[in-house]
Structure formats: structure tokens, C-alpha cells
Amino acid sequence: MEWGPPRVNDKLMRFFDHCEKFLVEVEKNDSALYHVEAFKNGPEMQKIIKKVAAILQVPVSDLNADLIQVAFFFSCSFDLSIRDIQSPWCDVFDTEDAKVLEYLNDLKQYWKRGHGYAINSWSSCTLFNDIFRHLDEAVEQRQKSQPVSSPAIFHFGHTEMLLSLLSFMGYFKDKEPLTAYNYKEQMHRQFRSGHIVPYVSNLIFVLYHCDWAQTPARQYQVQLLPSVHSLETVTAYQDLKDHYRDILQSCRTD
């Protein structure tokens, strides 16, 4: 197999930069992240700010939620997770602080890339349709006893892309939205961005041709392999298409 040169397609892999509705309603809308800003000024975050100020012996006015996030994520958790080094900053925070800061980060991802606004996930429509276009092409070529022209296709993007796509597919959607005011009620939420899209994340679609299938509709099976292994799924390709029929039709750009 010969591999062609990589191609940059930002309209496909950075679709949120090219979706005018998303840019207007979310990306450039100061009120879109209302719940993020409200939680920063809420009692849970203010408690952490006062505690850290006391430990560092600095005025509370010298600290804010953004600086606390830098200390926890960039100076503590990143070093611990990636380099296996425990920064002195980790000693400043306890488990309860980590849960609050995780929720703050989840709020941002939820309202900017996840289920917070419908346009967050719908902006991934083109990519979603492109995935099924390639799968359809492989099935059609196999049915005609032709070699599959693209037996493997790799797309590389960023966390925002994958989080939006998974949200579009309906994964990790809680009954109630994440807000600045229901932190305690969301302790067992499904939407945990650190679990859904950790440092290295992926979503793999594997298409199988099964000779043992009793009906033509069952001959092609798809296995979904996301980074969150509890979501591993094997289903008939036609069933998968039927499940997403409405949004696939809505996504068509041809």
C-alpha cells in the first residue's frame, strides 16, 4: 500500500473555526461562558482561592481563579501526569480542591465544545458525514468485488474536535446541564472531559466484512473504539446508519 502525502484540511478538522453560527453564538460571544465565569466567582472556587492565599501568605486580592487553574493544571497535574514529577504546587491542593477545579474545566468544555449549546456539536457535521462517506465507499467497493481504495484513513486534530464529535454522536450527555450552581448534584456526571479526551485521545471506526452473516444487512459490522473503553461497540453497519439517519441526512452538503 502506498501512502499519499498528508493534507491539511482545516475546514474538516477545525470545523469550529469555519462555522459562522458557532463563531457568533459561542466563540465570540462574551456571555456564552456565563456559567464558567459564575463558578469562578462562586463559593467553591472562592474557598480555594482564600485557602491558597493563606498558604502562600499573600493577599486574597492577588489571586484569582485563572491563576489557581495555572498552578493546579500546568504546574501540578501536567507534571505529575506527563513527567511523573510532583511539583511543590501539588502540596497546596487536596482532593476536594481537585474535584472543584475539574468541574470548572468541565464547565468550559461543556459550554464551548460539548452539550451546552447545540451548535457546539453540530459544527462537526461535515466531519461526521465524511466518516460515513468513506465507510459507504468501502462497502460499495467490497460489494462490487473491487479492492477497497482507502483501506485506512487517519485524521489528526485537537481535543476540541473529538469532544465536539463525541457530543454530536450523543455520548456523555447528562439529564441536567452542567451549571455554575449544581456542582454537588453533578458529582456523578457523565461529562468528565479529562476522562473523555485525555492527553492522547482517539476514536476509531473499524469496518468488518463478515461471511457468516445470515443476511446482507449483517455482512458489514462496525466496531467503535474510543479512548473511553467502556464505550466499545460492535454493531451492524446498517444499524449504525439507521441510528444516525436523521443527522446524516441533515449533514449532507452535496
C-alpha positions as CSV (number, residue, x, y, z in Angstrom):
1,M,0.0,0.0,0.0
2,E,1.3,3.4,-0.9
3,W,0.5,6.3,1.4
4,G,-0.1,9.7,-0.1
5,P,1.3,12.9,1.4
6,P,-0.6,14.4,4.4
7,R,-3.1,17.1,3.6
8,V,-4.2,20.0,5.7
9,N,-8.0,20.4,5.8
10,D,-8.9,22.8,8.5
11,K,-12.5,23.0,7.3
12,L,-12.8,19.4,8.1
13,M,-10.6,19.1,11.2
14,R,-11.0,22.6,12.7
15,F,-14.6,23.0,11.6
16,F,-15.4,25.2,14.6
17,D,-13.1,27.9,13.1
18,H,-15.2,27.9,9.9
19,C,-18.8,27.7,11.3
20,E,-20.1,31.2,11.3
21,K,-23.0,30.4,13.6
22,F,-20.6,28.9,16.2
23,L,-18.2,31.8,16.0
24,V,-21.1,34.3,16.5
25,E,-23.1,32.5,19.2
26,V,-20.3,30.9,21.2
27,E,-16.6,31.7,20.3
28,K,-17.0,35.4,20.1
29,N,-20.0,35.7,22.5
30,D,-18.9,37.0,25.9
31,S,-22.0,35.6,27.5
32,A,-21.6,32.1,26.1
33,L,-19.4,31.0,29.0
34,Y,-21.6,32.6,31.7
35,H,-21.6,29.5,33.9
36,V,-17.8,29.3,33.8
37,E,-17.3,32.9,35.0
38,A,-20.1,32.5,37.6
39,F,-18.4,29.3,39.0
40,K,-15.1,31.1,39.2
41,N,-16.8,33.7,41.5
42,G,-18.9,31.1,43.3
43,P,-18.3,29.8,46.8
44,E,-16.5,26.6,45.8
45,M,-13.7,28.5,43.9
46,Q,-13.6,31.4,46.4
47,K,-12.9,28.9,49.2
48,I,-9.9,27.5,47.3
49,I,-8.6,31.0,46.5
50,K,-8.7,32.0,50.2
51,K,-7.0,28.8,51.3
52,V,-4.2,29.1,48.7
53,A,-3.7,32.8,49.7
54,A,-3.3,31.8,53.3
55,I,-0.8,29.1,52.5
56,L,1.2,31.4,50.3
57,Q,0.8,34.3,52.7
58,V,-0.4,36.7,50.0
59,P,-3.4,38.9,49.9
60,V,-6.5,37.2,48.5
61,S,-6.8,40.1,46.0
62,D,-3.5,38.9,44.4
63,L,-5.1,35.7,43.3
64,N,-8.0,34.7,41.1
65,A,-9.5,31.6,39.6
66,D,-7.3,31.7,36.5
67,L,-4.1,31.8,38.5
68,I,-5.3,28.9,40.6
69,Q,-6.0,26.9,37.4
70,V,-2.5,27.6,36.2
71,A,-1.0,26.4,39.4
72,F,-3.1,23.3,39.6
73,F,-3.2,22.2,35.9
74,F,0.1,23.4,34.4
75,S,2.3,23.3,37.5
76,C,0.9,20.3,39.3
77,S,-1.2,17.9,37.3
78,F,0.6,18.2,34.0
79,D,4.0,17.5,35.6
80,L,2.5,14.6,37.6
81,S,0.7,13.1,34.7
82,I,3.2,13.6,31.9
83,R,6.6,13.7,33.6
84,D,5.8,11.8,36.8
85,I,7.2,14.7,38.8
86,Q,5.3,16.0,41.8
87,S,5.6,19.8,41.8
88,P,5.5,21.6,45.1
89,W,2.3,23.2,43.9
90,C,0.6,19.8,44.4
91,D,1.0,20.2,48.1
92,V,-1.2,23.3,48.0
93,F,-4.3,21.4,46.8
94,D,-6.2,18.5,48.3
95,T,-8.6,16.0,46.7
96,E,-11.7,18.2,47.2
97,D,-9.9,21.1,45.5
98,A,-9.1,18.9,42.6
99,K,-12.8,17.9,42.2
100,V,-13.8,21.6,42.1
101,L,-11.1,22.5,39.6
102,E,-12.0,19.5,37.4
103,Y,-15.6,20.8,37.4
104,L,-14.5,24.3,36.4
105,N,-12.6,22.8,33.4
106,D,-15.6,20.6,32.6
107,L,-17.9,23.6,32.6
108,K,-15.7,25.3,30.0
109,Q,-15.6,22.3,27.7
110,Y,-19.3,21.6,28.2
111,W,-20.4,25.1,27.2
112,K,-17.8,25.7,24.5
113,R,-17.4,22.2,22.9
114,G,-19.9,19.9,24.4
115,H,-23.6,19.7,25.0
116,G,-24.1,23.2,26.4
117,Y,-25.1,24.6,23.0
118,A,-26.4,22.6,20.1
119,I,-24.2,24.4,17.6
120,N,-21.1,23.1,19.5
121,S,-21.6,19.6,18.3
122,W,-23.5,20.4,15.1
123,S,-20.4,22.2,13.8
124,S,-18.8,18.8,13.5
125,C,-21.5,17.8,11.0
126,T,-19.1,17.8,8.0
127,L,-16.6,15.5,9.7
128,F,-19.3,13.1,10.8
129,N,-20.6,12.9,7.3
130,D,-17.1,12.4,5.9
131,I,-16.5,9.4,8.1
132,F,-19.7,7.7,6.9
133,R,-18.9,8.6,3.3
134,H,-15.6,6.7,3.4
135,L,-17.3,3.7,5.1
136,D,-20.1,3.7,2.5
137,E,-17.4,3.8,-0.3
138,A,-15.6,0.8,1.3
139,V,-18.8,-1.2,1.5
140,E,-19.8,-0.4,-2.1
141,Q,-16.4,-1.4,-3.4
142,R,-16.4,-4.6,-1.5
143,Q,-19.9,-5.5,-2.8
144,K,-18.6,-5.0,-6.3
145,S,-15.6,-7.2,-5.6
146,Q,-13.3,-4.3,-6.1
147,P,-10.3,-3.6,-3.9
148,V,-11.0,-1.0,-1.3
149,S,-9.3,2.2,-2.5
150,S,-8.8,3.6,1.0
151,P,-8.4,0.7,3.5
152,A,-7.2,3.0,6.2
153,I,-7.8,6.7,6.7
154,F,-6.3,8.7,9.5
155,H,-7.5,12.2,10.6
156,F,-5.4,14.1,13.2
157,G,-6.9,17.0,15.1
158,H,-7.2,18.5,18.6
159,T,-9.2,17.8,21.7
160,E,-11.9,20.3,20.7
161,M,-12.6,18.4,17.5
162,L,-13.0,15.0,19.2
163,L,-15.1,16.3,22.1
164,S,-17.4,18.0,19.7
165,L,-17.8,14.9,17.6
166,L,-18.5,12.6,20.5
167,S,-21.1,15.1,21.8
168,F,-22.6,15.1,18.3
169,M,-22.9,11.3,18.5
170,G,-24.8,11.6,21.8
171,Y,-22.2,10.4,24.2
172,F,-21.7,11.6,27.8
173,K,-25.0,13.6,27.9
174,D,-26.3,14.1,31.4
175,K,-30.0,14.5,32.2
176,E,-29.4,18.0,33.5
177,P,-26.9,20.5,32.1
178,L,-23.8,21.4,34.0
179,T,-24.2,24.9,35.5
180,A,-22.4,27.1,38.0
181,Y,-25.0,26.2,40.6
182,N,-25.3,22.4,40.6
183,Y,-21.7,21.3,41.4
184,K,-22.8,19.0,44.1
185,E,-25.7,17.5,42.1
186,Q,-23.2,16.8,39.3
187,M,-20.7,14.8,41.3
188,H,-21.6,11.6,39.3
189,R,-21.9,13.3,35.9
190,Q,-21.1,11.5,32.7
191,F,-19.4,14.6,31.1
192,R,-15.9,14.5,32.5
193,S,-13.6,16.0,29.9
194,G,-10.5,14.6,31.5
195,H,-11.8,11.1,31.0
196,I,-13.4,11.6,27.6
197,V,-10.4,13.3,26.0
198,P,-7.2,12.8,28.0
199,Y,-3.9,13.9,26.7
200,V,-3.9,11.4,23.8
201,S,-7.4,10.6,22.6
202,N,-8.8,8.8,19.6
203,L,-12.0,7.4,18.1
204,I,-11.5,4.5,15.7
205,F,-14.2,3.1,13.3
206,V,-13.3,-0.5,12.2
207,L,-15.4,-1.9,9.3
208,Y,-15.6,-5.7,9.0
209,H,-17.0,-7.9,6.3
210,C,-18.5,-11.0,7.9
211,D,-19.1,-14.0,5.6
212,W,-21.0,-15.8,8.4
213,A,-23.8,-13.2,8.4
214,Q,-27.2,-14.6,7.5
215,T,-28.5,-11.5,5.8
216,P,-26.8,-8.9,3.6
217,A,-27.6,-6.2,6.1
218,R,-25.5,-8.0,8.7
219,Q,-22.5,-8.7,6.5
220,Y,-20.9,-5.4,7.4
221,Q,-20.1,-4.8,11.1
222,V,-18.6,-1.7,12.6
223,Q,-16.6,-1.5,15.8
224,L,-16.2,1.8,17.6
225,L,-13.0,2.1,19.6
226,P,-12.9,5.4,21.6
227,S,-10.3,6.3,24.3
228,V,-13.0,5.6,26.9
229,H,-13.0,1.8,26.6
230,S,-16.4,1.4,28.3
231,L,-17.9,2.7,25.1
232,E,-16.5,0.0,22.8
233,T,-19.3,-1.0,20.5
234,V,-19.8,-3.6,17.7
235,T,-22.9,-3.3,15.6
236,A,-24.2,-3.9,12.1
237,Y,-23.2,-1.0,9.9
238,Q,-26.7,-0.6,8.6
239,D,-28.0,-0.4,12.2
240,L,-25.5,2.3,12.9
241,K,-26.5,4.3,9.9
242,D,-30.2,3.8,10.8
243,H,-29.4,5.1,14.3
244,Y,-27.9,8.3,12.9
245,R,-30.1,8.5,9.8
246,D,-31.6,11.9,10.7
247,I,-28.4,13.7,11.4
248,L,-26.6,12.1,8.5
249,Q,-29.3,13.4,6.2
250,S,-29.1,16.8,7.9
251,C,-25.3,16.8,7.5
252,R,-25.3,16.2,3.7
253,T,-23.6,19.1,1.9
254,D,-23.8,17.6,-1.6
